[in-house]
């Protein structure tokens, strides 16, 4: 296939900076990876989740960098390597040379791999990057949870680039629960998590309490406590998190994943704004 399909796709983003162009190219590469996985039986076993799922399947405004999956059923013997070989061939068909590194360890439930390849500048021969400097090389991390918590829901969605294909994805309420697990358990500030939180609340997405309960019982401060999340418990714990966050750090984390025109939308981030979002969440949560 001609690299022209990549060039044409990149043009649709109308990027206004080098950072936007790099983010757009990474997203195109993510979609090609999903297409390569869809050619196999991968989505018979696995479900797409996380921030990149929100971006690609639900049109969230911020860019994302990793491809996260979980198995539909626990399988300690699941191997990523056979699927990674298919991805090398898929990228090659579009003129992108990618090296695959399987970093999975047999004693870890989350299997990891990296796709590393050419930069957008090398692929498309862009001589003068907007914003100055050289383009970064392509780098995509894949992770799959081989021992997922019980209670997640999933659905079939469809993508149209680089061709039309179906993939299995977590349903929105389970995606929100997974993000809530990260918000409650992550030991460092990740502004992208809070950007996603605002996205969920703005669309009045419900929360899969069962999946969140099982996830908290599996990993994090509430591990093996038999916790059963309720609305009141969730709101109380989220309030504690919001009051403890350094919102300047949170803003710095998310800015590079936004288009230039959207950066002002996070400048008002702070304790009062997120407490207001929490109040809105309280109004519609069951």
C-alpha atoms as an extended CHARMM CRD file, in Angstrom:
* protein
*
       286  EXT
         1         1  UNK       CA              0.0000000000        0.0000000000        0.0000000000  PROA      1               0.0000000000
         2         2  UNK       CA              1.1230000000        3.5750000000       -0.6260000000  PROA      2               0.0000000000
         3         3  UNK       CA              2.2130000000        5.8680000000        2.1720000000  PROA      3               0.0000000000
         4         4  UNK       CA             -0.2910000000        8.2870000000        0.6240000000  PROA      4               0.0000000000
         5         5  UNK       CA             -3.0690000000        6.8810000000        2.8330000000  PROA      5               0.0000000000
         6         6  UNK       CA             -1.0450000000        7.9980000000        5.8670000000  PROA      6               0.0000000000
         7         7  UNK       CA             -0.3780000000       11.4140000000        4.3440000000  PROA      7               0.0000000000
         8         8  UNK       CA             -4.0470000000       11.9200000000        3.4940000000  PROA      8               0.0000000000
         9         9  UNK       CA             -5.1360000000       10.8330000000        6.9530000000  PROA      9               0.0000000000
        10        10  UNK       CA             -2.6570000000       13.1520000000        8.6370000000  PROA      10              0.0000000000
        11        11  UNK       CA             -3.9280000000       16.0760000000        6.5730000000  PROA      11              0.0000000000
        12        12  UNK       CA             -7.4220000000       15.6500000000        8.0520000000  PROA      12              0.0000000000
        13        13  UNK       CA             -6.0750000000       16.6460000000       11.4960000000  PROA      13              0.0000000000
        14        14  UNK       CA             -5.0760000000       20.1340000000       10.2760000000  PROA      14              0.0000000000
        15        15  UNK       CA             -2.3240000000       20.1870000000       12.9120000000  PROA      15              0.0000000000
        16        16  UNK       CA             -1.0890000000       23.6070000000       13.9930000000  PROA      16              0.0000000000
        17        17  UNK       CA              2.1610000000       22.5440000000       15.7290000000  PROA      17              0.0000000000
        18        18  UNK       CA              4.8470000000       19.8710000000       15.6530000000  PROA      18              0.0000000000
        19        19  UNK       CA              3.4330000000       18.3730000000       18.8740000000  PROA      19              0.0000000000
        20        20  UNK       CA             -0.0340000000       18.0780000000       17.3290000000  PROA      20              0.0000000000
        21        21  UNK       CA              1.4520000000       16.4810000000       14.2290000000  PROA      21              0.0000000000
        22        22  UNK       CA              3.3480000000       13.9280000000       16.3110000000  PROA      22              0.0000000000
        23        23  UNK       CA              0.2160000000       13.1500000000       18.3220000000  PROA      23              0.0000000000
        24        24  UNK       CA             -1.8120000000       12.7470000000       15.1440000000  PROA      24              0.0000000000
        25        25  UNK       CA              0.7520000000       10.4110000000       13.5900000000  PROA      25              0.0000000000
        26        26  UNK       CA              0.8420000000        8.3240000000       16.7790000000  PROA      26              0.0000000000
        27        27  UNK       CA             -2.9490000000        8.0450000000       16.6840000000  PROA      27              0.0000000000
        28        28  UNK       CA             -2.8700000000        6.9190000000       13.0510000000  PROA      28              0.0000000000
        29        29  UNK       CA             -0.3280000000        4.2830000000       14.0590000000  PROA      29              0.0000000000
        30        30  UNK       CA             -2.5750000000        3.1940000000       16.9440000000  PROA      30              0.0000000000
        31        31  UNK       CA             -5.4820000000        2.6980000000       14.5370000000  PROA      31              0.0000000000
        32        32  UNK       CA             -3.2770000000        0.6300000000       12.2320000000  PROA      32              0.0000000000
        33        33  UNK       CA             -2.3160000000       -1.5200000000       15.2340000000  PROA      33              0.0000000000
        34        34  UNK       CA             -5.9800000000       -2.0600000000       16.0960000000  PROA      34              0.0000000000
        35        35  UNK       CA             -6.6600000000       -3.0000000000       12.4670000000  PROA      35              0.0000000000
        36        36  UNK       CA             -3.8150000000       -5.5160000000       12.5590000000  PROA      36              0.0000000000
        37        37  UNK       CA             -5.1560000000       -7.0640000000       15.7540000000  PROA      37              0.0000000000
        38        38  UNK       CA             -8.6540000000       -7.2080000000       14.2270000000  PROA      38              0.0000000000
        39        39  UNK       CA             -7.3270000000       -9.3190000000       11.3310000000  PROA      39              0.0000000000
        40        40  UNK       CA             -6.5670000000      -12.0200000000       13.9020000000  PROA      40              0.0000000000
        41        41  UNK       CA             -8.7080000000      -13.5820000000       16.6330000000  PROA      41              0.0000000000
        42        42  UNK       CA             -7.3990000000      -11.0960000000       19.2110000000  PROA      42              0.0000000000
        43        43  UNK       CA            -10.7540000000       -9.4540000000       19.9110000000  PROA      43              0.0000000000
        44        44  UNK       CA            -12.3850000000      -12.8210000000       20.5150000000  PROA      44              0.0000000000
        45        45  UNK       CA            -10.2670000000      -12.9430000000       23.6520000000  PROA      45              0.0000000000
        46        46  UNK       CA             -9.5480000000       -9.2970000000       24.5070000000  PROA      46              0.0000000000
        47        47  UNK       CA            -11.3110000000       -5.9770000000       25.0370000000  PROA      47              0.0000000000
        48        48  UNK       CA             -9.9750000000       -2.4870000000       24.2740000000  PROA      48              0.0000000000
        49        49  UNK       CA             -9.9990000000       -0.0920000000       27.2510000000  PROA      49              0.0000000000
        50        50  UNK       CA             -8.4050000000        3.0750000000       28.6300000000  PROA      50              0.0000000000
        51        51  UNK       CA             -7.8540000000        6.6260000000       27.4730000000  PROA      51              0.0000000000
        52        52  UNK       CA             -6.9210000000        5.7210000000       23.8970000000  PROA      52              0.0000000000
        53        53  UNK       CA            -10.2100000000        3.8420000000       23.6430000000  PROA      53              0.0000000000
        54        54  UNK       CA            -12.0320000000        7.0210000000       24.6840000000  PROA      54              0.0000000000
        55        55  UNK       CA            -10.0970000000        9.0500000000       22.1440000000  PROA      55              0.0000000000
        56        56  UNK       CA            -10.5250000000        6.7420000000       19.1580000000  PROA      56              0.0000000000
        57        57  UNK       CA            -13.9870000000        5.2690000000       19.8070000000  PROA      57              0.0000000000
        58        58  UNK       CA            -15.7130000000        8.1260000000       21.6540000000  PROA      58              0.0000000000
        59        59  UNK       CA            -14.0380000000       11.2030000000       20.1170000000  PROA      59              0.0000000000
        60        60  UNK       CA            -12.5480000000       12.5590000000       23.3230000000  PROA      60              0.0000000000
        61        61  UNK       CA            -10.5400000000       15.7080000000       22.5350000000  PROA      61              0.0000000000
        62        62  UNK       CA             -7.2190000000       14.8220000000       24.1320000000  PROA      62              0.0000000000
        63        63  UNK       CA             -4.6850000000       12.5330000000       22.4580000000  PROA      63              0.0000000000
        64        64  UNK       CA             -3.4480000000        9.3900000000       24.1690000000  PROA      64              0.0000000000
        65        65  UNK       CA             -0.3000000000        7.2740000000       23.8950000000  PROA      65              0.0000000000
        66        66  UNK       CA             -0.8580000000        3.6350000000       24.9620000000  PROA      66              0.0000000000
        67        67  UNK       CA             -3.0550000000        0.7670000000       23.8350000000  PROA      67              0.0000000000
        68        68  UNK       CA             -4.6040000000       -0.9680000000       26.8650000000  PROA      68              0.0000000000
        69        69  UNK       CA             -6.5730000000       -4.2080000000       26.8270000000  PROA      69              0.0000000000
        70        70  UNK       CA             -7.9860000000       -6.7810000000       29.2140000000  PROA      70              0.0000000000
        71        71  UNK       CA             -8.9560000000      -10.3630000000       28.5940000000  PROA      71              0.0000000000
        72        72  UNK       CA            -12.6210000000      -11.3130000000       28.6060000000  PROA      72              0.0000000000
        73        73  UNK       CA            -11.6970000000      -14.2390000000       30.8390000000  PROA      73              0.0000000000
        74        74  UNK       CA             -8.5480000000      -14.7880000000       32.9370000000  PROA      74              0.0000000000
        75        75  UNK       CA             -5.8490000000      -16.7710000000       31.1530000000  PROA      75              0.0000000000
        76        76  UNK       CA             -2.3680000000      -16.9530000000       32.7430000000  PROA      76              0.0000000000
        77        77  UNK       CA             -1.0190000000      -18.5910000000       29.5860000000  PROA      77              0.0000000000
        78        78  UNK       CA             -2.0460000000      -15.8300000000       27.1810000000  PROA      78              0.0000000000
        79        79  UNK       CA              0.8140000000      -14.6810000000       24.9330000000  PROA      79              0.0000000000
        80        80  UNK       CA              1.1210000000      -11.3980000000       23.0570000000  PROA      80              0.0000000000
        81        81  UNK       CA              4.0020000000      -12.4440000000       20.7960000000  PROA      81              0.0000000000
        82        82  UNK       CA              1.9790000000      -14.1900000000       18.0490000000  PROA      82              0.0000000000
        83        83  UNK       CA             -0.1330000000      -11.0540000000       17.5990000000  PROA      83              0.0000000000
        84        84  UNK       CA              2.8980000000       -8.7620000000       17.6030000000  PROA      84              0.0000000000
        85        85  UNK       CA              4.3510000000      -10.5240000000       14.5740000000  PROA      85              0.0000000000
        86        86  UNK       CA              1.1340000000       -9.7360000000       12.7000000000  PROA      86              0.0000000000
        87        87  UNK       CA              1.4880000000       -6.0830000000       13.6350000000  PROA      87              0.0000000000
        88        88  UNK       CA              4.9310000000       -5.8580000000       12.0410000000  PROA      88              0.0000000000
        89        89  UNK       CA              3.4160000000       -7.0390000000        8.7590000000  PROA      89              0.0000000000
        90        90  UNK       CA              0.4740000000       -4.6540000000        9.0630000000  PROA      90              0.0000000000
        91        91  UNK       CA              2.7240000000       -1.6350000000        9.5020000000  PROA      91              0.0000000000
        92        92  UNK       CA              5.0100000000       -2.7330000000        6.6850000000  PROA      92              0.0000000000
        93        93  UNK       CA              2.0230000000       -2.6990000000        4.3280000000  PROA      93              0.0000000000
        94        94  UNK       CA              1.7010000000        1.0430000000        4.9830000000  PROA      94              0.0000000000
        95        95  UNK       CA              5.3850000000        1.7800000000        4.5910000000  PROA      95              0.0000000000
        96        96  UNK       CA              6.1770000000        1.9680000000        8.2980000000  PROA      96              0.0000000000
        97        97  UNK       CA              9.0780000000       -0.0520000000        9.6640000000  PROA      97              0.0000000000
        98        98  UNK       CA              8.3750000000       -1.1040000000       13.2410000000  PROA      98              0.0000000000
        99        99  UNK       CA             10.4430000000       -3.1020000000       15.6990000000  PROA      99              0.0000000000
       100       100  UNK       CA              8.4080000000       -5.1050000000       18.2000000000  PROA      100             0.0000000000
       101       101  UNK       CA              9.7000000000       -5.7260000000       21.7140000000  PROA      101             0.0000000000
       102       102  UNK       CA              7.7900000000       -8.1780000000       23.8890000000  PROA      102             0.0000000000
       103       103  UNK       CA              8.4690000000       -7.2060000000       27.5160000000  PROA      103             0.0000000000
       104       104  UNK       CA              6.0320000000       -9.7090000000       28.9970000000  PROA      104             0.0000000000
       105       105  UNK       CA              7.0710000000      -11.7070000000       32.0460000000  PROA      105             0.0000000000
       106       106  UNK       CA              5.4930000000      -15.0400000000       32.8870000000  PROA      106             0.0000000000
       107       107  UNK       CA              5.0220000000      -14.0890000000       36.5540000000  PROA      107             0.0000000000
       108       108  UNK       CA              3.2270000000      -10.8040000000       35.8030000000  PROA      108             0.0000000000
       109       109  UNK       CA             -0.4840000000      -10.6070000000       35.0930000000  PROA      109             0.0000000000
       110       110  UNK       CA             -0.1210000000       -7.4810000000       32.9350000000  PROA      110             0.0000000000
       111       111  UNK       CA              1.7720000000       -8.3710000000       29.7490000000  PROA      111             0.0000000000
       112       112  UNK       CA              3.6150000000       -5.5350000000       27.9950000000  PROA      112             0.0000000000
       113       113  UNK       CA              5.0650000000       -4.8720000000       24.5720000000  PROA      113             0.0000000000
       114       114  UNK       CA              6.4690000000       -1.8820000000       22.7020000000  PROA      114             0.0000000000
       115       115  UNK       CA              6.2380000000       -0.8890000000       19.0640000000  PROA      115             0.0000000000
       116       116  UNK       CA              9.0850000000        1.3810000000       17.9860000000  PROA      116             0.0000000000
       117       117  UNK       CA              9.4550000000        2.8030000000       14.5110000000  PROA      117             0.0000000000
       118       118  UNK       CA             10.1420000000        5.7180000000       12.2240000000  PROA      118             0.0000000000
       119       119  UNK       CA              9.1520000000        9.2810000000       13.0250000000  PROA      119             0.0000000000
       120       120  UNK       CA              6.4370000000       11.1680000000       11.2030000000  PROA      120             0.0000000000
       121       121  UNK       CA              9.1550000000       13.3220000000        9.6270000000  PROA      121             0.0000000000
       122       122  UNK       CA             10.9630000000       10.3360000000        8.1540000000  PROA      122             0.0000000000
       123       123  UNK       CA              7.8000000000        8.6530000000        6.9180000000  PROA      123             0.0000000000
       124       124  UNK       CA              6.4060000000       11.7600000000        5.2490000000  PROA      124             0.0000000000
       125       125  UNK       CA              9.6760000000       13.5830000000        4.5260000000  PROA      125             0.0000000000
       126       126  UNK       CA              8.6380000000       16.7600000000        6.3350000000  PROA      126             0.0000000000
       127       127  UNK       CA             11.6730000000       19.0200000000        6.1810000000  PROA      127             0.0000000000
       128       128  UNK       CA             10.6860000000       21.8500000000        8.5190000000  PROA      128             0.0000000000
       129       129  UNK       CA              8.8530000000       20.6560000000       11.6280000000  PROA      129             0.0000000000
       130       130  UNK       CA              6.4100000000       23.2050000000       13.0010000000  PROA      130             0.0000000000
       131       131  UNK       CA              7.7730000000       24.4540000000       16.2810000000  PROA      131             0.0000000000
       132       132  UNK       CA             11.3800000000       23.5700000000       15.4230000000  PROA      132             0.0000000000
       133       133  UNK       CA             13.4850000000       20.5380000000       16.2830000000  PROA      133             0.0000000000
       134       134  UNK       CA             13.3380000000       16.9900000000       14.9780000000  PROA      134             0.0000000000
       135       135  UNK       CA             10.2820000000       14.7410000000       15.0960000000  PROA      135             0.0000000000
       136       136  UNK       CA             10.2210000000       12.0160000000       17.7140000000  PROA      136             0.0000000000
       137       137  UNK       CA             10.3070000000        8.3700000000       16.6900000000  PROA      137             0.0000000000
       138       138  UNK       CA              7.1170000000        6.3800000000       16.9250000000  PROA      138             0.0000000000
       139       139  UNK       CA              6.6740000000        4.5520000000       20.2360000000  PROA      139             0.0000000000
       140       140  UNK       CA              3.4970000000        2.7430000000       21.2970000000  PROA      140             0.0000000000
       141       141  UNK       CA              3.1140000000        0.6350000000       24.4310000000  PROA      141             0.0000000000
       142       142  UNK       CA              0.6410000000       -2.2450000000       24.4950000000  PROA      142             0.0000000000
       143       143  UNK       CA             -0.5800000000       -3.6970000000       27.7820000000  PROA      143             0.0000000000
       144       144  UNK       CA             -3.0620000000       -6.4700000000       28.4420000000  PROA      144             0.0000000000
       145       145  UNK       CA             -4.3990000000       -7.6070000000       31.8060000000  PROA      145             0.0000000000
       146       146  UNK       CA             -4.4970000000      -11.4100000000       31.7800000000  PROA      146             0.0000000000
       147       147  UNK       CA             -6.2580000000      -11.6050000000       35.1560000000  PROA      147             0.0000000000
       148       148  UNK       CA             -8.9270000000       -8.8850000000       34.9340000000  PROA      148             0.0000000000
       149       149  UNK       CA            -11.3800000000       -8.1520000000       37.7500000000  PROA      149             0.0000000000
       150       150  UNK       CA            -14.8780000000       -9.5770000000       37.3680000000  PROA      150             0.0000000000
       151       151  UNK       CA            -17.7960000000       -7.4000000000       36.4110000000  PROA      151             0.0000000000
       152       152  UNK       CA            -16.6630000000       -5.5690000000       33.2810000000  PROA      152             0.0000000000
       153       153  UNK       CA            -19.0970000000       -5.1190000000       30.4060000000  PROA      153             0.0000000000
       154       154  UNK       CA            -18.1230000000       -4.8760000000       26.7590000000  PROA      154             0.0000000000
       155       155  UNK       CA            -19.6420000000       -4.1170000000       23.3700000000  PROA      155             0.0000000000
       156       156  UNK       CA            -18.7170000000       -4.2430000000       19.6960000000  PROA      156             0.0000000000
       157       157  UNK       CA            -17.7600000000       -0.9910000000       17.9900000000  PROA      157             0.0000000000
       158       158  UNK       CA            -16.4920000000       -0.2620000000       14.4740000000  PROA      158             0.0000000000
       159       159  UNK       CA            -13.6210000000        1.7500000000       13.0300000000  PROA      159             0.0000000000
       160       160  UNK       CA            -13.2160000000        2.8980000000        9.4340000000  PROA      160             0.0000000000
       161       161  UNK       CA             -9.4850000000        3.5630000000        9.1910000000  PROA      161             0.0000000000
       162       162  UNK       CA             -7.4050000000        2.1410000000        7.6100000000  PROA      162             0.0000000000
       163       163  UNK       CA            -10.4010000000       -0.0220000000        6.5930000000  PROA      163             0.0000000000
       164       164  UNK       CA            -13.7170000000       -0.9050000000        8.2230000000  PROA      164             0.0000000000
       165       165  UNK       CA            -13.4190000000       -3.4570000000       11.0390000000  PROA      165             0.0000000000
       166       166  UNK       CA            -15.0570000000       -4.4140000000       14.3640000000  PROA      166             0.0000000000
       167       167  UNK       CA            -13.3620000000       -4.4350000000       17.7510000000  PROA      167             0.0000000000
       168       168  UNK       CA            -14.4810000000       -5.3950000000       21.2550000000  PROA      168             0.0000000000
       169       169  UNK       CA            -14.3820000000       -2.4840000000       23.7170000000  PROA      169             0.0000000000
       170       170  UNK       CA            -15.3820000000       -1.9230000000       27.3230000000  PROA      170             0.0000000000
       171       171  UNK       CA            -18.7760000000       -0.2870000000       27.6830000000  PROA      171             0.0000000000
       172       172  UNK       CA            -18.6930000000        3.3470000000       28.9430000000  PROA      172             0.0000000000
       173       173  UNK       CA            -19.6860000000        2.5840000000       32.5460000000  PROA      173             0.0000000000
       174       174  UNK       CA            -16.9020000000        0.0100000000       32.8380000000  PROA      174             0.0000000000
       175       175  UNK       CA            -14.4180000000        2.4130000000       31.2390000000  PROA      175             0.0000000000
       176       176  UNK       CA            -15.4140000000        4.9870000000       33.8700000000  PROA      176             0.0000000000
       177       177  UNK       CA            -14.9240000000        2.4040000000       36.6150000000  PROA      177             0.0000000000
       178       178  UNK       CA            -11.4630000000        1.5450000000       35.2970000000  PROA      178             0.0000000000
       179       179  UNK       CA            -10.5140000000        5.2120000000       35.1950000000  PROA      179             0.0000000000
       180       180  UNK       CA            -11.8980000000        5.6790000000       38.7120000000  PROA      180             0.0000000000
       181       181  UNK       CA             -9.6590000000        2.8490000000       39.9100000000  PROA      181             0.0000000000
       182       182  UNK       CA             -6.6710000000        4.7480000000       38.5090000000  PROA      182             0.0000000000
       183       183  UNK       CA             -7.8110000000        8.0240000000       40.0760000000  PROA      183             0.0000000000
       184       184  UNK       CA             -8.2040000000        6.4230000000       43.5010000000  PROA      184             0.0000000000
       185       185  UNK       CA             -5.0800000000        4.2470000000       43.4420000000  PROA      185             0.0000000000
       186       186  UNK       CA             -2.4140000000        5.9640000000       41.3510000000  PROA      186             0.0000000000
       187       187  UNK       CA              0.4250000000        7.1770000000       43.5640000000  PROA      187             0.0000000000
       188       188  UNK       CA              1.3160000000       10.1490000000       41.3760000000  PROA      188             0.0000000000
       189       189  UNK       CA             -0.6090000000       12.9370000000       39.6630000000  PROA      189             0.0000000000
       190       190  UNK       CA             -1.6500000000       12.2160000000       36.0780000000  PROA      190             0.0000000000
       191       191  UNK       CA             -3.6090000000       15.0890000000       34.6220000000  PROA      191             0.0000000000
       192       192  UNK       CA             -4.8560000000       12.9360000000       31.7620000000  PROA      192             0.0000000000
       193       193  UNK       CA             -6.8590000000       10.8830000000       34.2760000000  PROA      193             0.0000000000
       194       194  UNK       CA             -8.6050000000       14.0040000000       35.5100000000  PROA      194             0.0000000000
       195       195  UNK       CA             -9.2640000000       15.2210000000       31.9700000000  PROA      195             0.0000000000
       196       196  UNK       CA            -11.0320000000       11.9110000000       31.3550000000  PROA      196             0.0000000000
       197       197  UNK       CA            -12.9730000000       12.2860000000       34.6060000000  PROA      197             0.0000000000
       198       198  UNK       CA            -14.3350000000       15.6210000000       33.3770000000  PROA      198             0.0000000000
       199       199  UNK       CA            -15.2620000000       13.9760000000       30.0630000000  PROA      199             0.0000000000
       200       200  UNK       CA            -17.2550000000       11.2110000000       31.8050000000  PROA      200             0.0000000000
       201       201  UNK       CA            -19.0650000000       13.6040000000       34.1230000000  PROA      201             0.0000000000
       202       202  UNK       CA            -19.8970000000       15.9940000000       31.2980000000  PROA      202             0.0000000000
       203       203  UNK       CA            -21.6530000000       13.1450000000       29.4830000000  PROA      203             0.0000000000
       204       204  UNK       CA            -23.3390000000       11.7700000000       32.6130000000  PROA      204             0.0000000000
       205       205  UNK       CA            -21.7650000000        8.3460000000       32.1950000000  PROA      205             0.0000000000
       206       206  UNK       CA            -22.8850000000        5.9600000000       34.9740000000  PROA      206             0.0000000000
       207       207  UNK       CA            -20.3990000000        4.0180000000       37.0720000000  PROA      207             0.0000000000
       208       208  UNK       CA            -20.0050000000        0.2370000000       37.0670000000  PROA      208             0.0000000000
       209       209  UNK       CA            -19.7810000000       -0.2280000000       40.8460000000  PROA      209             0.0000000000
       210       210  UNK       CA            -19.2640000000       -3.9880000000       40.6110000000  PROA      210             0.0000000000
       211       211  UNK       CA            -16.2440000000       -3.7370000000       38.3260000000  PROA      211             0.0000000000
       212       212  UNK       CA            -14.7240000000       -0.9110000000       40.3980000000  PROA      212             0.0000000000
       213       213  UNK       CA            -15.2320000000       -2.9090000000       43.6080000000  PROA      213             0.0000000000
       214       214  UNK       CA            -13.4960000000       -5.9610000000       42.1780000000  PROA      214             0.0000000000
       215       215  UNK       CA            -10.6480000000       -3.8470000000       40.7830000000  PROA      215             0.0000000000
       216       216  UNK       CA            -10.0750000000       -2.1150000000       44.1400000000  PROA      216             0.0000000000
       217       217  UNK       CA            -10.1330000000       -5.4640000000       45.9100000000  PROA      217             0.0000000000
       218       218  UNK       CA             -7.5290000000       -6.7950000000       43.4880000000  PROA      218             0.0000000000
       219       219  UNK       CA             -4.9800000000       -3.9410000000       43.3640000000  PROA      219             0.0000000000
       220       220  UNK       CA             -4.3990000000       -0.8350000000       45.4820000000  PROA      220             0.0000000000
       221       221  UNK       CA             -4.8950000000        0.4100000000       49.0570000000  PROA      221             0.0000000000
       222       222  UNK       CA             -8.1440000000       -1.5820000000       49.4450000000  PROA      222             0.0000000000
       223       223  UNK       CA             -6.6450000000       -4.8590000000       48.2040000000  PROA      223             0.0000000000
       224       224  UNK       CA             -8.2370000000       -7.9980000000       49.6900000000  PROA      224             0.0000000000
       225       225  UNK       CA            -10.6150000000       -6.0290000000       51.9120000000  PROA      225             0.0000000000
       226       226  UNK       CA            -13.7630000000       -7.2940000000       50.2250000000  PROA      226             0.0000000000
       227       227  UNK       CA            -14.7890000000       -3.7070000000       49.5170000000  PROA      227             0.0000000000
       228       228  UNK       CA            -18.2010000000       -3.0010000000       47.9840000000  PROA      228             0.0000000000
       229       229  UNK       CA            -18.2670000000        0.4870000000       46.4950000000  PROA      229             0.0000000000
       230       230  UNK       CA            -21.3490000000        2.6270000000       47.1040000000  PROA      230             0.0000000000
       231       231  UNK       CA            -22.1800000000        6.0800000000       45.7840000000  PROA      231             0.0000000000
       232       232  UNK       CA            -21.4870000000        7.7580000000       49.1360000000  PROA      232             0.0000000000
       233       233  UNK       CA            -18.1560000000        5.9500000000       49.5840000000  PROA      233             0.0000000000
       234       234  UNK       CA            -17.0330000000        6.8470000000       46.0860000000  PROA      234             0.0000000000
       235       235  UNK       CA            -17.9230000000       10.5240000000       46.4090000000  PROA      235             0.0000000000
       236       236  UNK       CA            -16.1860000000       10.7620000000       49.7810000000  PROA      236             0.0000000000
       237       237  UNK       CA            -12.9360000000        9.1820000000       48.5540000000  PROA      237             0.0000000000
       238       238  UNK       CA            -12.9070000000       11.2450000000       45.3750000000  PROA      238             0.0000000000
       239       239  UNK       CA            -13.3560000000       14.4340000000       47.4190000000  PROA      239             0.0000000000
       240       240  UNK       CA            -10.2500000000       13.5190000000       49.4330000000  PROA      240             0.0000000000
       241       241  UNK       CA             -8.2860000000       13.0300000000       46.2230000000  PROA      241             0.0000000000
       242       242  UNK       CA             -9.4300000000       16.3170000000       44.7210000000  PROA      242             0.0000000000
       243       243  UNK       CA             -8.4610000000       18.2660000000       47.8480000000  PROA      243             0.0000000000
       244       244  UNK       CA             -4.9660000000       16.7260000000       47.8810000000  PROA      244             0.0000000000
       245       245  UNK       CA             -4.0370000000       17.2540000000       44.2110000000  PROA      245             0.0000000000
       246       246  UNK       CA             -1.4360000000       19.7550000000       42.9810000000  PROA      246             0.0000000000
       247       247  UNK       CA             -3.4740000000       21.0610000000       40.0620000000  PROA      247             0.0000000000
       248       248  UNK       CA             -0.5400000000       22.8830000000       38.4670000000  PROA      248             0.0000000000
       249       249  UNK       CA              1.2100000000       19.5150000000       38.0930000000  PROA      249             0.0000000000
       250       250  UNK       CA             -1.9720000000       17.9980000000       36.6890000000  PROA      250             0.0000000000
       251       251  UNK       CA             -2.2340000000       20.7290000000       34.0500000000  PROA      251             0.0000000000
       252       252  UNK       CA              1.4000000000       20.2700000000       32.9990000000  PROA      252             0.0000000000
       253       253  UNK       CA              0.8340000000       16.5570000000       32.4120000000  PROA      253             0.0000000000
       254       254  UNK       CA             -2.1640000000       16.9430000000       30.1150000000  PROA      254             0.0000000000
       255       255  UNK       CA             -1.1800000000       19.9810000000       28.0170000000  PROA      255             0.0000000000
       256       256  UNK       CA              1.0420000000       18.1310000000       25.5300000000  PROA      256             0.0000000000
       257       257  UNK       CA             -1.8800000000       15.8450000000       24.6550000000  PROA      257             0.0000000000
       258       258  UNK       CA             -4.1650000000       18.7370000000       23.7290000000  PROA      258             0.0000000000
       259       259  UNK       CA             -4.5300000000       20.7300000000       20.5520000000  PROA      259             0.0000000000
       260       260  UNK       CA             -3.2820000000       24.2860000000       20.8980000000  PROA      260             0.0000000000
       261       261  UNK       CA             -6.8040000000       25.6830000000       20.7570000000  PROA      261             0.0000000000
       262       262  UNK       CA             -7.9100000000       23.4370000000       23.6710000000  PROA      262             0.0000000000
       263       263  UNK       CA             -5.1340000000       24.3190000000       26.1350000000  PROA      263             0.0000000000
       264       264  UNK       CA             -7.1260000000       27.2650000000       27.6270000000  PROA      264             0.0000000000
       265       265  UNK       CA             -9.8070000000       24.7370000000       28.6530000000  PROA      265             0.0000000000
       266       266  UNK       CA             -7.5840000000       23.4000000000       31.4550000000  PROA      266             0.0000000000
       267       267  UNK       CA             -6.2310000000       26.7250000000       32.6940000000  PROA      267             0.0000000000
       268       268  UNK       CA             -9.1270000000       27.0210000000       35.1740000000  PROA      268             0.0000000000
       269       269  UNK       CA             -8.3870000000       23.6160000000       36.7140000000  PROA      269             0.0000000000
       270       270  UNK       CA             -8.2810000000       23.6530000000       40.4810000000  PROA      270             0.0000000000
       271       271  UNK       CA             -9.9390000000       22.4120000000       43.6440000000  PROA      271             0.0000000000
       272       272  UNK       CA            -13.1520000000       24.3900000000       43.1990000000  PROA      272             0.0000000000
       273       273  UNK       CA            -13.6700000000       23.2790000000       39.6010000000  PROA      273             0.0000000000
       274       274  UNK       CA            -13.2970000000       19.5800000000       40.3880000000  PROA      274             0.0000000000
       275       275  UNK       CA            -15.4600000000       19.7770000000       43.4900000000  PROA      275             0.0000000000
       276       276  UNK       CA            -18.0920000000       21.2840000000       41.2150000000  PROA      276             0.0000000000
       277       277  UNK       CA            -17.6650000000       18.3510000000       38.7960000000  PROA      277             0.0000000000
       278       278  UNK       CA            -18.0490000000       15.9730000000       41.7440000000  PROA      278             0.0000000000
       279       279  UNK       CA            -21.2950000000       17.7130000000       42.7310000000  PROA      279             0.0000000000
       280       280  UNK       CA            -22.5990000000       17.2720000000       39.1900000000  PROA      280             0.0000000000
       281       281  UNK       CA            -21.6570000000       13.5930000000       39.3550000000  PROA      281             0.0000000000
       282       282  UNK       CA            -23.5590000000       13.2700000000       42.6420000000  PROA      282             0.0000000000
       283       283  UNK       CA            -26.7070000000       14.5870000000       40.9720000000  PROA      283             0.0000000000
       284       284  UNK       CA            -26.9290000000       11.7940000000       38.4200000000  PROA      284             0.0000000000
       285       285  UNK       CA            -25.1840000000        8.7820000000       39.9580000000  PROA      285             0.0000000000
       286       286  UNK       CA            -27.5060000000        6.0830000000       41.2370000000  PROA      286             0.0000000000
